[in-house]
Amino acid sequence: LSANVLVTCADRDGARRLLVDGVSVTPPTLQVRSVVSVAPVILFIANEISTPWVTEAWSYNTESHALSQVTHHGGAVSISGIAECFVSRVSTLDTDRASFTVITPSTSHNIASHAELSLVQPNVRIVTVGASNIPVAILTPRDGLDTPLPVLFDPYGGPHAQRVIASRGAYHSAQWFADQGFVVVIADNAGTPGRGSQCERAVLNDLATTVLDDQVEVVHALVHLEPRADISRVGIRGWSFGGYLAALAVIRRGDVFHAAIAGAPVTDWRLYDTHYTERYLGNPSIDDSAFTATSLMNDVSTLNHPLLLIHGLADDNVVAAHTLQLSSALLEAGKP
């Protein structure tokens, strides 16, 4: 690639697109996730915005201006290398473990994997919910029964982290919970990656409202999506941002979520990393209204359902002060 050519990624027309010298070379239906290598042929990973759970490798030839899909696995693909020789890692919903292949223009060589097979076998399907096409993974026990089951939501929900992906290996722990007698639901709400610029920016100045609204919409949709889901018994568990979301759900929407387990939750965004938080909520020294509106402290009096708090005292990312502060506020409000 000529040293005079600049390759960048930027949000244009509703999608993150590959730009060569400022000109978009990918369509607005494709969300670029990462650039792998830059040469006369640029390799990158992207997903169709309509199916963010499927990532494939793509290429753009800077000389012929040809855009091509390099892999066609219908799963979660990552690669390392250049167009003339790269290693692919492929995981799908139909395979027990990832496969690794060295690929050149004329040959391919599979790399044997001796990884242990999981003791659980995910029974998962992916659907979309609502007008915004919220990606949802639904897991049920492999018991062959049709009896109603309580529902366990298992989200992350925060920016940069996608939980609903076309990879069987992503659902081992969720399936373990399903096998204990739950319908397990994982939903990628607004703000999560892969669904275009508008979705990712929907959490600007508010990391709570739209995030929680999407989870509630999925609960209501379960009536039509999963006959075994008993939405009169809905729990939610999560860690880090997922812990924040779990606590938020049972505090603000106890009519929908009836119990929660919040692991290492962010309880007040003033206590979290500024380089992360301020890109969404702004600078609190100028305007702290977004921080106040998203804090769990203001709503503790509304809690009327079980909430279990878990936090490691050595956590140096979400520090223990988050949970200690929430615990104190709950105690002051007379909540067990």
C-alpha positions as CSV (number, residue, x, y, z in Angstrom):
1,L,0.0,0.0,0.0
2,S,1.3,3.4,-0.9
3,A,2.7,5.4,2.0
4,N,0.5,8.3,0.7
5,V,-2.8,6.4,1.3
6,L,-4.6,6.9,4.6
7,V,-6.8,4.0,5.9
8,T,-9.3,4.9,8.7
9,C,-12.6,3.8,10.1
10,A,-15.4,6.3,10.8
11,D,-19.1,6.5,11.3
12,R,-20.8,7.5,8.0
13,D,-24.4,7.2,7.1
14,G,-25.3,5.1,10.1
15,A,-22.5,2.6,10.1
16,R,-18.8,2.3,10.9
17,R,-17.2,2.2,7.5
18,L,-13.7,1.6,6.1
19,L,-12.3,4.8,4.5
20,V,-9.4,5.0,2.1
21,D,-8.2,8.6,1.8
22,G,-11.5,9.8,3.3
23,V,-13.7,7.9,0.9
24,S,-16.0,5.1,2.2
25,V,-15.3,1.8,0.5
26,T,-17.8,-0.3,2.4
27,P,-21.6,0.0,2.2
28,P,-23.7,1.4,5.0
29,T,-25.2,-2.1,5.6
30,L,-21.8,-3.3,6.9
31,Q,-20.4,-2.5,10.3
32,V,-16.6,-2.7,10.4
33,R,-15.4,-4.2,13.7
34,S,-11.6,-4.1,13.2
35,V,-8.9,-3.7,10.6
36,V,-6.5,-6.7,10.6
37,S,-3.8,-5.6,8.1
38,V,-3.1,-2.9,5.6
39,A,-1.4,-3.7,2.3
40,P,-2.5,-3.4,-1.3
41,V,-5.3,-5.7,0.0
42,I,-6.8,-4.5,3.3
43,L,-8.2,-7.2,5.5
44,F,-10.9,-6.4,8.1
45,I,-13.6,-8.0,10.2
46,A,-17.2,-6.8,9.8
47,N,-20.8,-7.8,10.2
48,E,-24.0,-7.1,8.4
49,I,-26.0,-4.7,10.6
50,S,-29.0,-6.9,10.3
51,T,-27.2,-9.9,11.8
52,P,-24.6,-8.5,14.3
53,W,-24.0,-11.9,15.8
54,V,-22.2,-13.1,12.7
55,T,-18.8,-11.7,12.0
56,E,-16.8,-12.5,8.8
57,A,-13.5,-11.5,7.3
58,W,-13.6,-9.1,4.3
59,S,-11.0,-7.6,2.0
60,Y,-10.7,-4.4,0.0
61,N,-8.2,-4.2,-2.9
62,T,-6.9,-0.7,-3.1
63,E,-5.7,-1.3,-6.7
64,S,-8.8,-2.9,-8.3
65,H,-11.2,-1.3,-5.8
66,A,-12.9,-4.7,-5.3
67,L,-14.7,-5.4,-2.0
68,S,-14.9,-9.1,-1.2
69,Q,-16.2,-11.4,1.6
70,V,-13.2,-13.6,2.5
71,T,-14.9,-16.1,4.8
72,H,-18.5,-17.6,4.7
73,H,-19.0,-19.5,7.9
74,G,-22.0,-17.8,9.4
75,G,-20.4,-17.7,12.8
76,A,-17.8,-15.7,14.8
77,V,-14.7,-15.3,12.7
78,S,-11.4,-13.6,13.6
79,I,-8.2,-13.6,11.6
80,S,-4.5,-12.6,11.9
81,G,-2.1,-12.0,9.0
82,I,-2.2,-10.5,5.5
83,A,-4.2,-11.4,2.4
84,E,-1.4,-13.7,1.1
85,C,-1.3,-15.7,4.3
86,F,-3.5,-15.5,7.4
87,V,-4.8,-17.7,10.3
88,S,-8.5,-17.9,10.8
89,R,-10.4,-18.7,14.0
90,V,-13.9,-19.9,13.4
91,S,-16.6,-20.7,15.9
92,T,-20.3,-21.4,15.0
93,L,-23.5,-22.4,16.8
94,D,-23.1,-25.9,15.3
95,T,-19.5,-26.7,16.3
96,D,-18.4,-27.7,19.8
97,R,-15.1,-25.7,19.7
98,A,-13.3,-23.2,17.5
99,S,-11.3,-24.3,14.4
100,F,-8.0,-22.8,13.3
101,T,-6.8,-22.7,9.7
102,V,-3.8,-21.3,7.9
103,I,-5.0,-20.0,4.6
104,T,-3.0,-18.9,1.5
105,P,-4.4,-18.1,-2.0
106,S,-3.8,-21.7,-3.1
107,T,-3.8,-23.8,0.1
108,S,-5.3,-24.2,3.5
109,H,-4.0,-26.2,6.5
110,N,-6.1,-27.0,9.5
111,I,-4.4,-26.8,12.9
112,A,-5.5,-29.6,15.2
113,S,-7.2,-28.6,18.5
114,H,-6.9,-30.8,21.5
115,A,-9.0,-28.6,23.7
116,E,-11.3,-30.4,26.1
117,L,-14.9,-30.5,25.1
118,S,-17.4,-28.8,27.4
119,L,-19.5,-30.9,29.7
120,V,-22.6,-28.8,28.8
121,Q,-24.1,-28.7,25.4
122,P,-25.7,-25.3,24.6
123,N,-29.3,-25.5,23.4
124,V,-29.5,-22.0,22.0
125,R,-31.3,-20.0,19.4
126,I,-30.9,-16.4,18.3
127,V,-33.9,-14.1,17.5
128,T,-34.5,-10.4,17.3
129,V,-37.1,-8.4,19.2
130,G,-39.0,-5.2,18.4
131,A,-38.6,-2.4,15.9
132,S,-34.9,-2.0,16.7
133,N,-34.2,-5.7,16.2
134,I,-32.7,-6.3,19.7
135,P,-30.5,-9.5,19.4
136,V,-31.6,-12.1,21.9
137,A,-30.2,-15.6,22.7
138,I,-32.7,-18.0,24.3
139,L,-31.5,-21.2,26.1
140,T,-33.6,-24.0,27.5
141,P,-32.7,-27.2,29.3
142,R,-32.1,-30.3,27.2
143,D,-34.8,-32.2,29.2
144,G,-37.3,-32.8,26.4
145,L,-40.1,-31.3,28.5
146,D,-42.5,-28.5,27.8
147,T,-43.3,-27.5,31.4
148,P,-43.1,-23.7,32.3
149,L,-39.8,-22.5,33.8
150,P,-38.7,-19.4,35.6
151,V,-36.7,-17.0,33.5
152,L,-33.1,-15.9,34.2
153,F,-31.8,-12.9,32.3
154,D,-28.0,-13.0,31.9
155,P,-26.9,-9.7,30.3
156,Y,-23.8,-7.6,30.1
157,G,-25.5,-4.7,28.3
158,G,-22.7,-2.2,28.3
159,P,-20.8,-0.5,25.4
160,H,-18.0,-2.5,23.6
161,A,-19.2,-5.9,24.8
162,Q,-21.4,-8.1,22.7
163,R,-23.0,-11.2,24.3
164,V,-25.2,-12.5,21.5
165,I,-22.8,-14.1,19.0
166,A,-23.0,-17.1,16.7
167,S,-20.6,-19.1,18.7
168,R,-21.6,-22.2,20.7
169,G,-18.7,-21.7,23.1
170,A,-20.1,-18.4,24.2
171,Y,-23.0,-20.1,26.0
172,H,-21.5,-22.7,28.2
173,S,-22.2,-21.0,31.5
174,A,-25.6,-19.8,30.4
175,Q,-26.5,-23.4,29.5
176,W,-25.4,-24.6,32.9
177,F,-27.9,-22.3,34.4
178,A,-30.6,-23.4,31.9
179,D,-29.9,-27.1,32.9
180,Q,-30.7,-26.2,36.5
181,G,-34.3,-25.4,35.4
182,F,-34.4,-22.0,33.8
183,V,-35.1,-20.3,30.5
184,V,-32.0,-18.2,30.2
185,V,-32.2,-15.1,28.1
186,I,-29.3,-12.9,26.9
187,A,-30.2,-9.6,25.2
188,D,-27.9,-7.1,23.6
189,N,-29.6,-3.8,24.3
190,A,-29.0,-0.4,22.8
191,G,-25.3,0.8,23.2
192,T,-23.8,-2.6,22.4
193,P,-21.7,-3.0,19.3
194,G,-22.5,-4.3,15.8
195,R,-25.8,-2.6,15.1
196,G,-24.7,0.7,13.7
197,S,-24.1,4.2,14.8
198,Q,-27.6,5.1,16.1
199,C,-27.7,2.1,18.3
200,E,-24.3,2.6,19.8
201,R,-25.0,6.3,20.4
202,A,-28.4,5.7,22.0
203,V,-26.8,5.7,25.5
204,L,-25.4,9.2,25.1
205,N,-26.0,11.0,28.4
206,D,-28.0,8.1,29.8
207,L,-26.6,4.6,30.5
208,A,-29.8,3.5,32.2
209,T,-33.1,4.3,30.5
210,T,-32.8,2.8,27.0
211,V,-30.6,0.0,28.2
212,L,-33.3,-1.1,30.7
213,D,-36.2,-0.4,28.4
214,D,-34.8,-2.9,25.8
215,Q,-34.4,-5.6,28.5
216,V,-38.1,-5.0,29.6
217,E,-39.2,-5.2,25.9
218,V,-37.6,-8.6,25.6
219,V,-39.3,-9.8,28.8
220,H,-42.7,-8.9,27.3
221,A,-41.8,-10.5,23.9
222,L,-41.0,-13.9,25.6
223,V,-44.7,-14.6,25.8
224,H,-44.6,-15.2,22.0
225,L,-41.0,-16.4,21.7
226,E,-40.7,-19.2,24.2
227,P,-43.6,-21.2,25.5
228,R,-41.7,-22.4,28.6
229,A,-40.9,-18.9,29.8
230,D,-43.0,-18.0,32.9
231,I,-42.6,-14.2,33.0
232,S,-44.3,-14.1,36.4
233,R,-40.9,-15.4,37.7
234,V,-38.1,-13.4,36.2
235,G,-34.6,-13.1,37.7
236,I,-31.6,-11.3,36.4
237,R,-27.9,-11.8,37.1
238,G,-24.9,-9.8,35.8
239,W,-21.3,-8.7,36.5
240,S,-19.7,-5.3,36.2
241,F,-22.0,-3.3,33.8
242,G,-24.2,-6.4,34.0
243,G,-24.2,-6.1,37.7
244,Y,-25.3,-2.5,37.4
245,L,-28.0,-3.5,35.0
246,A,-29.2,-6.3,37.3
247,A,-29.5,-4.0,40.2
248,L,-31.1,-1.3,38.0
249,A,-33.7,-3.7,36.8
250,V,-34.9,-4.9,40.1
251,I,-34.8,-1.4,41.7
252,R,-36.5,0.5,38.9
253,R,-38.6,-2.3,37.3
254,G,-39.6,-4.6,40.1
255,D,-42.9,-5.1,38.3
256,V,-40.9,-7.0,35.6
257,F,-37.8,-8.3,37.3
258,H,-38.5,-10.1,40.6
259,A,-35.0,-10.9,41.9
260,A,-31.5,-9.9,41.0
261,I,-27.8,-10.9,41.6
262,A,-25.5,-7.9,41.1
263,G,-21.8,-8.9,40.9
264,A,-19.3,-6.1,41.2
265,P,-21.9,-3.5,40.1
266,V,-21.1,0.1,39.1
267,T,-23.6,1.8,41.4
268,D,-22.5,5.4,40.7
269,W,-20.7,6.4,37.5
270,R,-18.8,9.1,39.4
271,L,-16.7,6.3,40.9
272,Y,-15.8,4.6,37.6
273,D,-13.0,5.3,35.1
274,T,-13.3,8.8,33.8
275,H,-11.8,7.8,30.3
276,Y,-14.7,5.4,29.9
277,T,-17.6,7.1,31.6
278,E,-17.2,10.7,30.4
279,R,-17.4,9.8,26.7
280,Y,-21.0,8.8,27.5
281,L,-22.1,11.0,30.4
282,G,-19.9,14.1,29.9
283,N,-17.8,15.9,32.4
284,P,-19.5,16.0,35.8
285,S,-17.6,19.1,36.9
286,I,-19.5,20.9,34.1
287,D,-22.8,19.1,34.3
288,D,-23.4,16.2,36.6
289,S,-27.1,15.7,35.8
290,A,-26.4,12.5,33.7
291,F,-24.4,11.0,36.6
292,T,-27.2,11.8,39.1
293,A,-29.9,10.4,36.8
294,T,-28.0,7.1,36.3
295,S,-27.0,6.5,39.9
296,L,-28.6,3.6,41.8
297,M,-28.5,5.6,45.0
298,N,-31.5,7.7,44.2
299,D,-33.9,4.8,43.7
300,V,-33.1,2.5,46.6
301,S,-36.4,3.3,48.3
302,T,-38.3,1.7,45.5
303,L,-36.6,-1.8,46.0
304,N,-39.2,-4.3,47.0
305,H,-37.6,-7.6,45.7
306,P,-34.5,-9.6,46.6
307,L,-31.2,-8.2,45.5
308,L,-28.0,-10.1,46.2
309,L,-24.8,-8.0,46.1
310,I,-21.4,-9.7,45.4
311,H,-18.1,-7.8,45.2
312,G,-14.4,-8.8,45.4
313,L,-12.6,-6.5,47.8
314,A,-9.4,-6.6,45.6
315,D,-11.3,-5.5,42.5
316,D,-9.3,-2.6,41.0
317,N,-11.6,-1.8,38.1
318,V,-15.1,-1.6,39.7
319,V,-13.8,-0.8,43.2
320,A,-15.6,-2.1,46.3
321,A,-16.7,1.4,47.2
322,H,-19.5,1.0,44.6
323,T,-21.2,-1.9,46.5
324,L,-20.3,-0.5,49.9
325,Q,-22.1,2.8,49.0
326,L,-25.1,1.0,47.7
327,S,-25.3,-1.3,50.7
328,S,-25.2,1.8,53.0
329,A,-27.9,3.5,51.0
330,L,-30.1,0.4,51.2
331,L,-29.5,0.0,54.9
332,E,-30.5,3.7,55.4
333,A,-33.6,3.1,53.4
334,G,-34.5,0.2,55.6
335,K,-34.0,-2.5,53.0
336,P,-32.7,-5.9,54.0
